[in-house]
Amino acid sequence: MTFANGFCLYYNKETISPYYKCNIIFPSIELPLFHCNSVLHAFEICKLLYFQNYDKLFYATSIKLPKDCIKVGYDIPNYNKSSWSNIKFDIMYQIEYQKYLQNEAARIELLEPKYDNIEFVYANPLDTYWGIGLGEYANAAMHKDKWKGLNRHNEILQKVRTNLIKYYETM
């Protein structure tokens, strides 16, 4: 993790990363309760549920490594990019929110003052939607105008953080 120029750059091992290994129990209509070992795992399972790909779903629930979860979400027979694009942000938000509600250490980390007034930068060189399409140590990663991606994961983390702060203030 790198802090510089008002940015917090991260990729796969940090607590705030969707790759971070943690238990998430996630409710759904099709599976009353399923256990995931990372945000990516839960996200891919939600995609399989949404497109009703039950053949891959049961295999996906057994996967242990977050990086292997991504592969399961490829080649879904009735996948519709437009349909998924309309809901994937909200799904990711719900999963991330559950991650921080259910994992105290991760929640404490996200709510630390060091993240006040910081932009989270998901420095995944292969992801241009959730990330910036550049690695953490790429020179261009420190220059927002040179990013190749949208960095939507920042929006998710900011929203989760804000809502958790509000939630715990009312308790």
N, C-alpha and C positions, 0 to 999 in steps of 0.2 A: 504494500500500500504506500502510495506517495502523496504527500500533502504539499501543494505549491500553488501559488497564484489564485487562491480561493477555490482550488479543486482538491478533491480526494479521489485519486485514481486507484482502481482496484480491478482484479480480474477473477481468479478462481478459488483462492484459499481463504480469503478474508471473510469475516462473519457477515458482512453486508452483501456478499456475492450470492447470486442464485445457485452457484455450485456448492456453497457451504453445506457440509454434511450435518444435518440436524433432523430430528424427528418432527414430522408434521402429520397430524391426524386431520383429515379433511373430509367433511361430510359431502355426500352427493345423493342424487335421487337414485341412480342406478346401483351404486355401492353404498350402503348406509354409512359406512365408515371405512376409509382406506388409509393406510399408513404409508408415508413417503419419507425418503431419506434426504431430500433436498427440495428446494423450490423448483428446480428443473424437472425433477421426477414428478412432482405434483402437476406441473404445467403440461407435461407430455401425457400424463394419464387423463387430465381434463380434456385434452385435444382428442384422445382416443374415445373418450366417453361422448363428447360432443358429436363426433362423426360415427358413433355407434360401431366402432371397430372392436368388437369383443374378442376376436381371435388374438389380436395383439395385446389387448388390455390385460389379460391374465398373465401373459409373459411379462409385460411391463411392470406389473406389481411385484415381480420377483427380482428385479434388477437392483444391484447394490451400488454401482458407481454412477454418479451424476452424469458423467460424460457419455456413458452408454445409454442413458435415457433418451438423449436427443435422437439417436439413431432409430429408436422405436417409432418416433413420430414422423419419420420419412415414409413415403410411399403408402399413404393411407388411401385405399381404393376410392372412397367417395369424398376425398378432401376437396374443399372449395375455398380457395384463397380469400376471396372477397368476404365470404361468410365468416371465416375465422378472423380476418382483419377487423371486423366490426366488434368482436367481443374479446379478443385476446388481451387488450389492455386491462379491462375490468377483471378478467380471470386472474391475470398476474397480480393485480392489486390485492384481490381476495386471498390469494395464496401467500403473498408476502405478509399481509396483515396477520394471517394465522401463524405464520412462522414466528413473528415477534410476540404475539400473544402467548404462544405455547412454549417458547424457549427463553427463559429468564436471562441467561447470559447474553444471548443475541439482542434481546430488548434493552438490557442495560448498556450494551455497546452502542446501539443505534441512538439512544437518548443522551449519550455523553455530550457535554458542551463543546467538545472539539469539532462536532459536526454542525454547530450553529453557524449560519451564514456561509455554508460551504456548498459547492455543487458536486454531487456524486458523479463520478465519471467512470462508467463501466468500460474499461479499456480491453475489450475483447476484439482482437483483430479480425475475427470472422463474423461479427454481428454488427450489422448496420441499422438495425431497428432498436434493439434494447441498448446497444453499445455505440461506440464511436468508430468502429471499423479500423481501429489502430491499437497497437499494443501499448502497455503502460510506459515503456521506455522509449517509444518512438518520439522523436523531436516534435513532430506535429501534434502530439497528444496534449501538449501544453498550450496549444493555440486553437481556440474554439472554431475559428474561421477555416481551419485546415482539417477539421474532422470529416470523416467520410460517412458518419452515421448520425442518427437522430438522438441517441442517448436517452431513450424513453425510460430506461431503468432509473435514472435520476428522478424523473417525475413520480414514479412509483414510490421510491424510498422517501422522497420529500412528503408525499401525501400520507404514507404510513406513519412517518415520524410525527407529523403534525397531528394526526388523529390519535396516536398513542399518547401524546402529551396532553391533549384535551381529555382523553379518557381517564388518565391517571390523575389529572387535576380535579376531576369531579368525585373521585373516590375518597 
